[in-house]
Amino acid sequence: MSERLKTAALLVGLAAGAGLAGWIVASVFYRGRPTELPPRPDASFALTVANGRPAPSKAPEGMVWIPGGEFSMGSDDPRGTLCGGPDAMNDARPIHRVDVDGFWMDATEVTNEQFKEFVDATGYVTIAEKAPLAEDYPGATPENLVAGSVVFTPTDHPVPLDNHYQWWSYVKGANWRHPLGPDSDLAGRENHPVVHVGYEDAVAYATWAGKRLPTEAEWEFAARGGLTGQVYSWGNEFKPNGQWMANIYHGPFPITDTGDDGFVGVAPVAQFPPNGYGLFDVAGNVWEWCSDWYRPETYAILALGGGVARNPLGPDTSFDPSEPHEKKRVHRGGSFLCTDLYCTRYMVGTRGKGEVSTGSNHLGFRCVKSAAPR
């Protein structure tokens, strides 16, 4: 049963949103405070070696060439470093060598305007726009079987950060057209990333566009922008030369985002400098779906194989020990809710996860396109 549908069921007599526990634990993240991490050499990261081949053709509209190559994938344990947060990032180790072929990648996350073109052309209806089915919830009354999605709802006072139900709500009528609920719309948000998309929604768009979702290895290679083992997609300094580099959370979480980086909530795409490959917003703003099933031991299994993993596609099945019956795919990149009070999974080598039919107002995607055979 999906996390979204669990929430709808739990509206029958239980606290709203209680069914989102595992998904929120996995998916609600993050930010570092405006301090600097000192550059640090790390023997666990070997040199990134990009392929020397040029782009095979003119770039498709809105996409950039990612040359592919060999790199060290994963993350150090950030605890004990400035802005490192309390999470050991165990599922992002061991750091291991991976080689990926070149590909095209969307320079930005898919926007509301782009997603609207898809919906207008196909009549597609997203998961969040569909009401839960009565047969999935015996005893649920019709008024509780309503379409909706998960929306971040700030608290009006300080709260312990061990109960995420306090700042997430299942909102009836929330979906990609109404990102904050039925009283909101897309006016002025045309260039924002589309949100409230489940995995199959993202796949449907990608297929229509003649693209696909990136593998986790492709996403990390691209997000690193050619750098070796850096903490962020732009380097090791959190705020180089005093410049904000990502849309993240500032202020007392979950009460007030002060908008020190220029934005409160989701920002339009491409408001911060791109990384070395010309990609925008691979840290912060909204999480991004990858095609891999999530398992915490994936990297350990790859490392046991020895050598260099070539174009890994991820495991054949999903498993999350915290919710063993849920099917989850990998999320990458963090979101506008990043805060070191939880964790810092906007760091480029770290991982997120999400149940496949669950969207929220901090989850979107971008697409890739394989290079044509030479």
ROKOL-708409 format. One record per residue (C-alpha): residue in three letters; x, y, z. Coordinates in steps of 0.1 Angstrom, whole numbers, plus 5000, padded with zeros to 4 digits. Layout:
REM ROKOL-708409
+------+------+------+------+
! code !    u !    v !    w !
+------+------+------+------+
!  ALA !    X !    Y !    Z !
...
+------+------+------+------+
END
This chain:
REM ROKOL-708409
+------+------+------+------+
! code !    u !    v !    w !
+------+------+------+------+
!  MET ! 5000 ! 5000 ! 5000 !
!  SER ! 5015 ! 5034 ! 4990 !
!  GLU ! 5024 ! 5060 ! 5016 !
!  ARG ! 4999 ! 5085 ! 5000 !
!  LEU ! 4971 ! 5059 ! 5002 !
!  LYS ! 4981 ! 5051 ! 5038 !
!  THR ! 4976 ! 5087 ! 5047 !
!  ALA ! 4941 ! 5088 ! 5031 !
!  ALA ! 4932 ! 5056 ! 5051 !
!  LEU ! 4945 ! 5070 ! 5083 !
!  LEU ! 4922 ! 5100 ! 5080 !
!  VAL ! 4896 ! 5074 ! 5092 !
!  GLY ! 4902 ! 5078 ! 5129 !
!  LEU ! 4940 ! 5083 ! 5130 !
!  ALA ! 4962 ! 5114 ! 5131 !
!  ALA ! 4965 ! 5130 ! 5096 !
!  GLY ! 4996 ! 5121 ! 5078 !
!  ALA ! 5006 ! 5093 ! 5102 !
!  GLY ! 5010 ! 5068 ! 5073 !
!  LEU ! 5038 ! 5089 ! 5059 !
!  ALA ! 5063 ! 5079 ! 5086 !
!  GLY ! 5089 ! 5060 ! 5066 !
!  TRP ! 5087 ! 5082 ! 5036 !
!  ILE ! 5091 ! 5114 ! 5056 !
!  VAL ! 5121 ! 5099 ! 5075 !
!  ALA ! 5136 ! 5091 ! 5042 !
!  SER ! 5127 ! 5122 ! 5022 !
!  VAL ! 5124 ! 5153 ! 5044 !
!  PHE ! 5157 ! 5171 ! 5043 !
!  TYR ! 5181 ! 5194 ! 5049 !
!  ARG ! 5206 ! 5223 ! 5047 !
!  GLY ! 5239 ! 5235 ! 5059 !
!  ARG ! 5244 ! 5267 ! 5079 !
!  PRO ! 5262 ! 5296 ! 5064 !
!  THR ! 5297 ! 5285 ! 5075 !
!  GLU ! 5325 ! 5270 ! 5055 !
!  LEU ! 5338 ! 5235 ! 5053 !
!  PRO ! 5376 ! 5236 ! 5049 !
!  PRO ! 5389 ! 5219 ! 5018 !
!  ARG ! 5400 ! 5185 ! 5027 !
!  PRO ! 5420 ! 5158 ! 5008 !
!  ASP ! 5404 ! 5124 ! 5011 !
!  ALA ! 5423 ! 5093 ! 5001 !
!  SER ! 5390 ! 5074 ! 4997 !
!  PHE ! 5382 ! 5094 ! 4965 !
!  ALA ! 5403 ! 5087 ! 4935 !
!  LEU ! 5405 ! 5111 ! 4906 !
!  THR ! 5375 ! 5117 ! 4884 !
!  VAL ! 5385 ! 5108 ! 4848 !
!  ALA ! 5360 ! 5122 ! 4823 !
!  ASN ! 5358 ! 5107 ! 4788 !
!  GLY ! 5376 ! 5129 ! 4763 !
!  ARG ! 5350 ! 5124 ! 4735 !
!  PRO ! 5331 ! 5155 ! 4725 !
!  ALA ! 5293 ! 5156 ! 4723 !
!  PRO ! 5281 ! 5134 ! 4695 !
!  SER ! 5257 ! 5159 ! 4681 !
!  LYS ! 5240 ! 5193 ! 4687 !
!  ALA ! 5225 ! 5194 ! 4722 !
!  PRO ! 5188 ! 5187 ! 4724 !
!  GLU ! 5169 ! 5218 ! 4735 !
!  GLY ! 5174 ! 5224 ! 4772 !
!  MET ! 5199 ! 5197 ! 4777 !
!  VAL ! 5237 ! 5196 ! 4783 !
!  TRP ! 5263 ! 5170 ! 4774 !
!  ILE ! 5276 ! 5149 ! 4803 !
!  PRO ! 5308 ! 5132 ! 4790 !
!  GLY ! 5307 ! 5102 ! 4813 !
!  GLY ! 5338 ! 5086 ! 4826 !
!  GLU ! 5352 ! 5069 ! 4858 !
!  PHE ! 5347 ! 5084 ! 4892 !
!  SER ! 5345 ! 5076 ! 4929 !
!  MET ! 5308 ! 5074 ! 4940 !
!  GLY ! 5295 ! 5079 ! 4975 !
!  SER ! 5300 ! 5100 ! 5006 !
!  ASP ! 5322 ! 5103 ! 5036 !
!  ASP ! 5306 ! 5102 ! 5071 !
!  PRO ! 5299 ! 5140 ! 5075 !
!  ARG ! 5294 ! 5139 ! 5113 !
!  GLY ! 5319 ! 5160 ! 5131 !
!  THR ! 5324 ! 5184 ! 5103 !
!  LEU ! 5308 ! 5219 ! 5101 !
!  CYS ! 5272 ! 5216 ! 5089 !
!  GLY ! 5276 ! 5178 ! 5088 !
!  GLY ! 5245 ! 5170 ! 5107 !
!  PRO ! 5238 ! 5139 ! 5128 !
!  ASP ! 5234 ! 5113 ! 5100 !
!  ALA ! 5263 ! 5090 ! 5093 !
!  MET ! 5251 ! 5084 ! 5057 !
!  ASN ! 5258 ! 5047 ! 5060 !
!  ASP ! 5239 ! 5039 ! 5028 !
!  ALA ! 5263 ! 5061 ! 5008 !
!  ARG ! 5293 ! 5039 ! 5016 !
!  PRO ! 5316 ! 5023 ! 5008 !
!  ILE ! 5329 ! 5048 ! 4983 !
!  HIS ! 5335 ! 5028 ! 4951 !
!  ARG ! 5346 ! 5032 ! 4915 !
!  VAL ! 5320 ! 5036 ! 4888 !
!  ASP ! 5322 ! 5042 ! 4850 !
!  VAL ! 5293 ! 5056 ! 4831 !
!  ASP ! 5289 ! 5063 ! 4794 !
!  GLY ! 5282 ! 5098 ! 4781 !
!  PHE ! 5246 ! 5111 ! 4779 !
!  TRP ! 5225 ! 5142 ! 4777 !
!  MET ! 5208 ! 5156 ! 4808 !
!  ASP ! 5182 ! 5183 ! 4813 !
!  ALA ! 5200 ! 5215 ! 4825 !
!  THR ! 5172 ! 5221 ! 4850 !
!  GLU ! 5145 ! 5202 ! 4867 !
!  VAL ! 5113 ! 5198 ! 4847 !
!  THR ! 5092 ! 5229 ! 4851 !
!  ASN ! 5055 ! 5234 ! 4855 !
!  GLU ! 5053 ! 5249 ! 4821 !
!  GLN ! 5070 ! 5218 ! 4805 !
!  PHE ! 5049 ! 5194 ! 4824 !
!  LYS ! 5017 ! 5213 ! 4814 !
!  GLU ! 5027 ! 5208 ! 4777 !
!  PHE ! 5029 ! 5171 ! 4783 !
!  VAL ! 4995 ! 5170 ! 4801 !
!  ASP ! 4978 ! 5192 ! 4774 !
!  ALA ! 4991 ! 5169 ! 4747 !
!  THR ! 4982 ! 5136 ! 4764 !
!  GLY ! 4955 ! 5142 ! 4789 !
!  TYR ! 4977 ! 5125 ! 4816 !
!  VAL ! 4964 ! 5125 ! 4851 !
!  THR ! 4989 ! 5122 ! 4880 !
!  ILE ! 4987 ! 5100 ! 4910 !
!  ALA ! 4979 ! 5129 ! 4933 !
!  GLU ! 4949 ! 5139 ! 4912 !
!  LYS ! 4933 ! 5104 ! 4916 !
!  ALA ! 4912 ! 5095 ! 4946 !
!  PRO ! 4922 ! 5065 ! 4966 !
!  LEU ! 4902 ! 5034 ! 4958 !
!  ALA ! 4876 ! 5022 ! 4983 !
!  GLU ! 4887 ! 4986 ! 4980 !
!  ASP ! 4921 ! 4995 ! 4993 !
!  TYR ! 4905 ! 5009 ! 5025 !
!  PRO ! 4877 ! 4988 ! 5039 !
!  GLY ! 4856 ! 5009 ! 5062 !
!  ALA ! 4868 ! 5043 ! 5049 !
!  THR ! 4840 ! 5067 ! 5043 !
!  PRO ! 4837 ! 5084 ! 5009 !
!  GLU ! 4845 ! 5118 ! 5022 !
!  ASN ! 4879 ! 5105 ! 5033 !
!  LEU ! 4887 ! 5089 ! 4999 !
!  VAL ! 4898 ! 5121 ! 4983 !
!  ALA ! 4928 ! 5130 ! 4960 !
!  GLY ! 4956 ! 5149 ! 4975 !
!  SER ! 4993 ! 5150 ! 4983 !
!  VAL ! 5018 ! 5159 ! 5010 !
!  VAL ! 5026 ! 5196 ! 5018 !
!  PHE ! 5051 ! 5210 ! 5042 !
!  THR ! 5033 ! 5230 ! 5068 !
!  PRO ! 5054 ! 5252 ! 5091 !
!  THR ! 5047 ! 5251 ! 5128 !
!  ASP ! 5040 ! 5283 ! 5148 !
!  HIS ! 5063 ! 5274 ! 5177 !
!  PRO ! 5094 ! 5254 ! 5184 !
!  VAL ! 5088 ! 5217 ! 5184 !
!  PRO ! 5110 ! 5186 ! 5191 !
!  LEU ! 5125 ! 5174 ! 5158 !
!  ASP ! 5118 ! 5138 ! 5165 !
!  ASN ! 5082 ! 5139 ! 5153 !
!  HIS ! 5080 ! 5148 ! 5116 !
!  TYR ! 5041 ! 5146 ! 5116 !
!  GLN ! 5042 ! 5181 ! 5131 !
!  TRP ! 5052 ! 5198 ! 5099 !
!  TRP ! 5038 ! 5176 ! 5071 !
!  SER ! 5001 ! 5174 ! 5062 !
!  TYR ! 4981 ! 5154 ! 5037 !
!  VAL ! 4963 ! 5182 ! 5019 !
!  LYS ! 4931 ! 5174 ! 4999 !
!  GLY ! 4934 ! 5188 ! 4964 !
!  ALA ! 4971 ! 5193 ! 4965 !
!  ASN ! 4987 ! 5183 ! 4932 !
!  TRP ! 5011 ! 5196 ! 4905 !
!  ARG ! 4984 ! 5222 ! 4895 !
!  HIS ! 4978 ! 5233 ! 4931 !
!  PRO ! 5012 ! 5229 ! 4948 !
!  LEU ! 5002 ! 5242 ! 4982 !
!  GLY ! 4966 ! 5230 ! 4981 !
!  PRO ! 4933 ! 5238 ! 4962 !
!  ASP ! 4936 ! 5276 ! 4969 !
!  SER ! 4970 ! 5278 ! 4951 !
!  ASP ! 4977 ! 5276 ! 4914 !
!  LEU ! 5006 ! 5279 ! 4889 !
!  ALA ! 5003 ! 5317 ! 4883 !
!  GLY ! 5038 ! 5330 ! 4887 !
!  ARG ! 5051 ! 5294 ! 4891 !
!  GLU ! 5054 ! 5285 ! 4855 !
!  ASN ! 5092 ! 5283 ! 4858 !
!  HIS ! 5092 ! 5264 ! 4891 !
!  PRO ! 5100 ! 5227 ! 4892 !
!  VAL ! 5069 ! 5206 ! 4889 !
!  VAL ! 5062 ! 5189 ! 4922 !
!  HIS ! 5037 ! 5163 ! 4936 !
!  VAL ! 5049 ! 5138 ! 4910 !
!  GLY ! 5051 ! 5101 ! 4918 !
!  TYR ! 5077 ! 5079 ! 4901 !
!  GLU ! 5053 ! 5067 ! 4873 !
!  ASP ! 5043 ! 5103 ! 4866 !
!  ALA ! 5080 ! 5112 ! 4860 !
!  VAL ! 5085 ! 5081 ! 4838 !
!  ALA ! 5054 ! 5090 ! 4818 !
!  TYR ! 5067 ! 5125 ! 4811 !
!  ALA ! 5101 ! 5112 ! 4802 !
!  THR ! 5087 ! 5087 ! 4778 !
!  TRP ! 5066 ! 5113 ! 4761 !
!  ALA ! 5096 ! 5136 ! 4758 !
!  GLY ! 5118 ! 5108 ! 4743 !
!  LYS ! 5139 ! 5106 ! 4773 !
!  ARG ! 5143 ! 5086 ! 4805 !
!  LEU ! 5151 ! 5091 ! 4842 !
!  PRO ! 5188 ! 5090 ! 4852 !
!  THR ! 5203 ! 5061 ! 4870 !
!  GLU ! 5217 ! 5070 ! 4904 !
!  ALA ! 5253 ! 5066 ! 4890 !
!  GLU ! 5246 ! 5089 ! 4861 !
!  TRP ! 5230 ! 5115 ! 4884 !
!  GLU ! 5259 ! 5116 ! 4907 !
!  PHE ! 5285 ! 5117 ! 4880 !
!  ALA ! 5267 ! 5146 ! 4864 !
!  ALA ! 5261 ! 5164 ! 4897 !
!  ARG ! 5298 ! 5163 ! 4906 !
!  GLY ! 5305 ! 5183 ! 4875 !
!  GLY ! 5339 ! 5168 ! 4869 !
!  LEU ! 5352 ! 5174 ! 4905 !
!  THR ! 5367 ! 5147 ! 4926 !
!  GLY ! 5353 ! 5139 ! 4960 !
!  GLN ! 5340 ! 5174 ! 4968 !
!  VAL ! 5314 ! 5179 ! 4995 !
!  TYR ! 5291 ! 5200 ! 4973 !
!  SER ! 5284 ! 5200 ! 4936 !
!  TRP ! 5303 ! 5233 ! 4934 !
!  GLY ! 5333 ! 5224 ! 4957 !
!  ASN ! 5341 ! 5222 ! 4994 !
!  GLU ! 5332 ! 5257 ! 5005 !
!  PHE ! 5295 ! 5260 ! 5015 !
!  LYS ! 5293 ! 5297 ! 5005 !
!  PRO ! 5323 ! 5306 ! 4982 !
!  ASN ! 5331 ! 5343 ! 4981 !
!  GLY ! 5300 ! 5349 ! 5002 !
!  GLN ! 5277 ! 5336 ! 4975 !
!  TRP ! 5247 ! 5313 ! 4981 !
!  MET ! 5248 ! 5283 ! 4958 !
!  ALA ! 5215 ! 5265 ! 4965 !
!  ASN ! 5180 ! 5270 ! 4976 !
!  ILE ! 5179 ! 5256 ! 5012 !
!  TYR ! 5163 ! 5263 ! 5045 !
!  HIS ! 5174 ! 5292 ! 5067 !
!  GLY ! 5161 ! 5300 ! 5102 !
!  PRO ! 5145 ! 5279 ! 5129 !
!  PHE ! 5132 ! 5247 ! 5114 !
!  PRO ! 5103 ! 5241 ! 5110 !
!  ILE ! 5090 ! 5275 ! 5120 !
!  THR ! 5104 ! 5301 ! 5096 !
!  ASP ! 5125 ! 5300 ! 5065 !
!  THR ! 5140 ! 5335 ! 5065 !
!  GLY ! 5149 ! 5333 ! 5028 !
!  ASP ! 5185 ! 5344 ! 5033 !
!  ASP ! 5193 ! 5328 ! 4999 !
!  GLY ! 5166 ! 5348 ! 4982 !
!  PHE ! 5138 ! 5323 ! 4983 !
!  VAL ! 5112 ! 5310 ! 5007 !
!  GLY ! 5099 ! 5276 ! 4996 !
!  VAL ! 5105 ! 5264 ! 4960 !
!  ALA ! 5125 ! 5287 ! 4937 !
!  PRO ! 5123 ! 5290 ! 4900 !
!  VAL ! 5149 ! 5269 ! 4883 !
!  ALA ! 5183 ! 5282 ! 4874 !
!  GLN ! 5186 ! 5309 ! 4900 !
!  PHE ! 5220 ! 5298 ! 4913 !
!  PRO ! 5253 ! 5292 ! 4894 !
!  PRO ! 5255 ! 5259 ! 4874 !
!  ASN ! 5280 ! 5232 ! 4882 !
!  GLY ! 5309 ! 5223 ! 4860 !
!  TYR ! 5287 ! 5206 ! 4834 !
!  GLY ! 5261 ! 5233 ! 4832 !
!  LEU ! 5235 ! 5217 ! 4855 !
!  PHE ! 5214 ! 5239 ! 4877 !
!  ASP ! 5199 ! 5230 ! 4911 !
!  VAL ! 5215 ! 5196 ! 4917 !
!  ALA ! 5216 ! 5207 ! 4953 !
!  GLY ! 5185 ! 5220 ! 4971 !
!  ASN ! 5153 ! 5233 ! 4957 !
!  VAL ! 5135 ! 5199 ! 4951 !
!  TRP ! 5145 ! 5163 ! 4953 !
!  GLU ! 5148 ! 5144 ! 4920 !
!  TRP ! 5137 ! 5108 ! 4911 !
!  CYS ! 5163 ! 5084 ! 4899 !
!  SER ! 5155 ! 5051 ! 4882 !
!  ASP ! 5172 ! 5028 ! 4907 !
!  TRP ! 5154 ! 5008 ! 4933 !
!  TYR ! 5166 ! 5018 ! 4968 !
!  ARG ! 5185 ! 4994 ! 4990 !
!  PRO ! 5209 ! 5005 ! 5018 !
!  GLU ! 5234 ! 4978 ! 5009 !
!  THR ! 5237 ! 4986 ! 4972 !
!  TYR ! 5271 ! 5002 ! 4974 !
!  ALA ! 5285 ! 4974 ! 4996 !
!  ILE ! 5274 ! 4948 ! 4971 !
!  LEU ! 5290 ! 4968 ! 4942 !
!  ALA ! 5322 ! 4971 ! 4962 !
!  LEU ! 5323 ! 4934 ! 4969 !
!  GLY ! 5324 ! 4928 ! 4931 !
!  GLY ! 5358 ! 4945 ! 4930 !
!  GLY ! 5370 ! 4966 ! 4901 !
!  VAL ! 5349 ! 4993 ! 4884 !
!  ALA ! 5311 ! 4990 ! 4881 !
!  ARG ! 5301 ! 4998 ! 4845 !
!  ASN ! 5269 ! 5017 ! 4840 !
!  PRO ! 5252 ! 5002 ! 4871 !
!  LEU ! 5214 ! 5001 ! 4870 !
!  GLY ! 5208 ! 4995 ! 4907 !
!  PRO ! 5193 ! 4965 ! 4924 !
!  ASP ! 5165 ! 4944 ! 4910 !
!  THR ! 5142 ! 4949 ! 4940 !
!  SER ! 5136 ! 4975 ! 4967 !
!  PHE ! 5142 ! 4971 ! 5004 !
!  ASP ! 5142 ! 4996 ! 5032 !
!  PRO ! 5146 ! 4981 ! 5067 !
!  SER ! 5125 ! 5009 ! 5082 !
!  GLU ! 5096 ! 4999 ! 5059 !
!  PRO ! 5103 ! 4965 ! 5044 !
!  HIS ! 5070 ! 4963 ! 5025 !
!  GLU ! 5072 ! 4996 ! 5007 !
!  LYS ! 5086 ! 4999 ! 4972 !
!  LYS ! 5111 ! 5028 ! 4970 !
!  ARG ! 5132 ! 5044 ! 4944 !
!  VAL ! 5163 ! 5066 ! 4949 !
!  HIS ! 5159 ! 5104 ! 4954 !
!  ARG ! 5189 ! 5127 ! 4949 !
!  GLY ! 5199 ! 5163 ! 4955 !
!  GLY ! 5180 ! 5175 ! 4986 !
!  SER ! 5154 ! 5203 ! 4987 !
!  PHE ! 5145 ! 5237 ! 4999 !
!  LEU ! 5139 ! 5221 ! 5033 !
!  CYS ! 5176 ! 5211 ! 5037 !
!  THR ! 5187 ! 5218 ! 5073 !
!  ASP ! 5216 ! 5204 ! 5093 !
!  LEU ! 5192 ! 5199 ! 5121 !
!  TYR ! 5183 ! 5166 ! 5104 !
!  CYS ! 5210 ! 5157 ! 5079 !
!  THR ! 5227 ! 5172 ! 5049 !
!  ARG ! 5217 ! 5150 ! 5020 !
!  TYR ! 5221 ! 5180 ! 4996 !
!  MET ! 5258 ! 5170 ! 4998 !
!  VAL ! 5265 ! 5156 ! 4964 !
!  GLY ! 5274 ! 5120 ! 4973 !
!  THR ! 5245 ! 5113 ! 4996 !
!  ARG ! 5212 ! 5095 ! 4989 !
!  GLY ! 5175 ! 5098 ! 4995 !
!  LYS ! 5146 ! 5074 ! 4990 !
!  GLY ! 5109 ! 5076 ! 4984 !
!  GLU ! 5079 ! 5053 ! 4980 !
!  VAL ! 5070 ! 5052 ! 4943 !
!  SER ! 5035 ! 5066 ! 4944 !
!  THR ! 5042 ! 5093 ! 4970 !
!  GLY ! 5048 ! 5129 ! 4959 !
!  SER ! 5052 ! 5161 ! 4979 !
!  ASN ! 5058 ! 5198 ! 4973 !
!  HIS ! 5095 ! 5192 ! 4975 !
!  LEU ! 5099 ! 5164 ! 4950 !
!  GLY ! 5104 ! 5167 ! 4912 !
!  PHE ! 5127 ! 5152 ! 4886 !
!  ARG ! 5149 ! 5159 ! 4855 !
!  CYS ! 5155 ! 5137 ! 4825 !
!  VAL ! 5184 ! 5122 ! 4805 !
!  LYS ! 5188 ! 5110 ! 4770 !
!  SER ! 5213 ! 5083 ! 4759 !
!  ALA ! 5237 ! 5093 ! 4732 !
!  ALA ! 5230 ! 5079 ! 4698 !
!  PRO ! 5252 ! 5049 ! 4689 !
!  ARG ! 5283 ! 5060 ! 4670 !
+------+------+------+------+
END
